[in-house]
Amino acid sequence: MKYERAPATIALLLPLVVPSGTIVYFWKMLLDSNGLVQKLLIEMRFHHETVSQNQWIMGILVVVFLWKNVSYNIVLFWSGLNWIPKSYYEQMELEGAGSWKQFTSITWVYLSPTTFVVLLMSIVNSFKVFKEVYMLCRFNTQMHQDREWGHFHLSW
């Protein structure tokens, strides 16, 4: 792996090895009133009242959900692409096929089972978003100090 791609690869594959509760807590700390994102928005001349309101919560949830789930899909597509024999592309190139013809005749045909699995897993994962939404939207200091909530949070 080249050194230039290492930070991007780590940032992309990190959600696969880190529990979702930790990911949500990380984003919660970034978006907190004293968090890095809030300070950057205030530095960009946004009013504090606008920044502190939860009007952007849906966009934040979409970003967190995509960051958490897209890496798994990329790993699946990456392995699917590695299973396609290179000799097929060489043969199509010798026959004079362009890149679009190679994509539709080889890549898409051999990636269709992987695409089906990725689509199925994405649909299943879209129903498993409750925990992240609940933790990101309802995780306040009163719940954090409650022992039962702490035990409930750690048992997930």
N, C-alpha and C positions, 0 to 999 in steps of 0.2 A: 504494500500500500504506500502510495506517495505521501510525503509529510504534509503537503498542501491539503489533501483530502481528509486527513485524520480528524481534525476538529468537526468537520461537517458530518463525517460518518459517525462519530461519537454522539453528536447532538441528535442525529437521526435515529440511532439504535438504542439510545439511552432509555426510552420508554419501554423497551422490551424486557429490560432487566430490573427496572425500578418499580416497586409496587405503586398502584394507582393512587393510593392515599398519600404517598410521598410526593407524587407528581402534582396532585391537587394542592397540597400544602405549599409546595414550591411556588406554584402560580399564585396562590393566595398571598404569600409573602411579597411577591413581586408587585401585586396589584393593591396591596394594603395602603392605608393613608400615608405611611412612612416608607413605602416601597419604592423601588427603582423606577418603575413605569410611571407611577404617580408624580414623582419628582421630575422626570423627563417631560411629562405633559405640562406640568406647571412651568417649567423652563421654556416651553414652546408657547407661552403666553395664554394657556387655557386658564379659565377662572377656577378657583378651588372648588366652588360649588358645583360646577359642571363636572369636574373630575371625580369628586367624591360621590356623586349620585350613581346609581346602578343602571343607568340607561344603556350602557354598553355591554351588559352581562351576556346577552345572546351572542354577540360577536366574540367575546372572551371564551364562552363555552365552545363555540365552533372551532376556534384556534386550538384550545386545549384538546378537544376530542380528535381533531385532525392530526395534531402532533403525536398524540398517543397511539392512534390506530394506523396511520399511513405507513409507518416504518415496518409494520408487520406485512402489509401488502407489498411494499418494495422488496422485502426479503423473498417473498413468494414469487414475484415476477422475476427477480434476479436469478433465482434458482431455475425457474422455467426457461429463461433465456439461455442459461448455461447448458441445458439439456439438448438444445437444438444443435445438430451436427453442423459444423462449419462447411463441410463438403457440399451440403445442399446449396448454400449461398454461392460457393465457388462454381458449381455446375450451372446455376441460373445466370451467373455473371458471364460464363463462357457462352451461354446461349443467347446473350444479348439483352437480358431482362434488366430493366431499370430498378431503382430502389423501391418504388411503389409496388411494382409487380413482385419483387422479392418479399416485401412486407406482407402483401395480401396472400401470396401463394405459400410462403414458408412460415414466417413469423406468426402471423395471425392464426394459421391452422394449428401450429404446434402449441401456441399459447392459449388456445380456446379452453382446454380443460383447466388450466391455471386461472384463467379469467373467471370461469364459473365458480371455482373454489373461493377466489378473492371476493367475488360478488356475494356469495352465500355467507362467508365469514363477516363481511361488512354489514350485511343485513342483521345478522345475529348480534354483532357488536353494537349496532345502533340501538338495540333494545336494552343493552347493559350500561346505559349512561346515567342511570338514576343516582348511583353512589357519588359520581363526580359532581353532578348538579347539586345534590343535597349538601355535599361537603363544601363546595365553593360558595353556595348561596346562603347556607344556614350555619356555617361554622363561626360562631361568635364566642366571646370570652366566657359567657355564662356556661355554655356547653363545654368549653374546653376545661373549665375548673371542676366540672361535675365528674366524679369518679366513675359513675356508670357509663357516661359517654366515652371517657377515656378507655375503659375496658371494651366497650362496644367497638370503638374505632380501632383498637389494636387487634381485635379478634378477626377483623376482615382481612 
